[in-house]
Amino acid sequence: MEKNSSLISIPVPTTFFLTAGSGEGFTLLNAFDLALLDAGVGDLNLMRLSSILPPDCHLIGKEKHRPGDGRITPVAYAEKKSNEVDKVISASVAVGIPLDKNLPGVIMEYSAFGGKDETEATTREMVRQAFAYRKRGLEKILSVVAEHKVVKNGAVFAGVILGYE
């Protein structure tokens, strides 16, 4: 028997895009579903990943992905749900693009009670820190954030959707 024969292997993604959304729903799960729909990924099966952007993965426009077909889709994401009336919730993701395109990038996710500016700033700083301790040159940071004031059941979602050309 081969040493790693029981491991599942999926192709390495070659594209990515950032998206975010918010929702207010009947339950917390309905609110999260609405946030996914608002972000344009509500009819995909999201497979949560940790925080690495493959080398040579390139940014595409959100409109280039194929929504609505239930495909299993790799994603790194942040989310926050709350039923605390009038609370502000936010979620953000940030992607660090390395100077050396042969090295992987880093994706960071963060969510909190509070506004979008602080949440997005925190996520961007998390990327800077990740590149610093990897001793990797950082070309740029891309980020997106969602914010929502809870009426009854609210949710926010921010994700980096990975795909294949």
C-alpha positions, 0 to 999 in steps of 0.5 A, a space after each residue: 500500500 502506498 504511504 498516502 494513498 488514503 488522502 483525498 486529493 483535489 486540484 490546486 486552485 488557480 483563481 480567486 475572488 473576494 466577496 461579502 454579504 449580509 442578511 437578516 432572517 427568520 433564524 440565525 441560519 436563515 440570516 447566514 443563508 441570506 448573507 451567502 446569497 447577498 455575496 453571490 455564493 448562496 447556491 454553492 457547497 462551500 468547503 472551508 479551507 485554512 488560510 493559504 492562497 496557492 502560488 500563481 493563483 490569480 484574481 478574477 472578477 466575481 462575475 466570472 464564477 459560475 454560481 447556482 450549480 451546487 458545486 463543491 467550492 473551496 473558500 476561506 471565510 469569516 462569518 458572524 451571526 447574532 440575535 442581539 437587537 441593534 448590535 453591529 456585526 462585521 466580517 472581513 477577509 484579506 489576501 496577501 499577495 507575495 512579491 515572489 509569485 512562486 510562493 503562496 499567499 496568505 488569507 486571513 479572516 476575522 469577524 467581530 461585534 463592531 463596525 467594518 472599519 476596525 474589522 477590516 483594519 484588523 484583518 489587513 494587519 493580520 496579513 502583514 503579521 503573517 508575511 512578517 513571520 514568514 519573512 516573505 515580501 508582500 506585494 499588496 493586500 486585497 480585502 473585503 468586509 460586510 457589516 450589519 445592524 441586527 434587527 432580529 437575526 442577522 449575519 455577515 459573511 466575507 470570503 475568498 472563493 477559490 476556483 479553477 480556470 
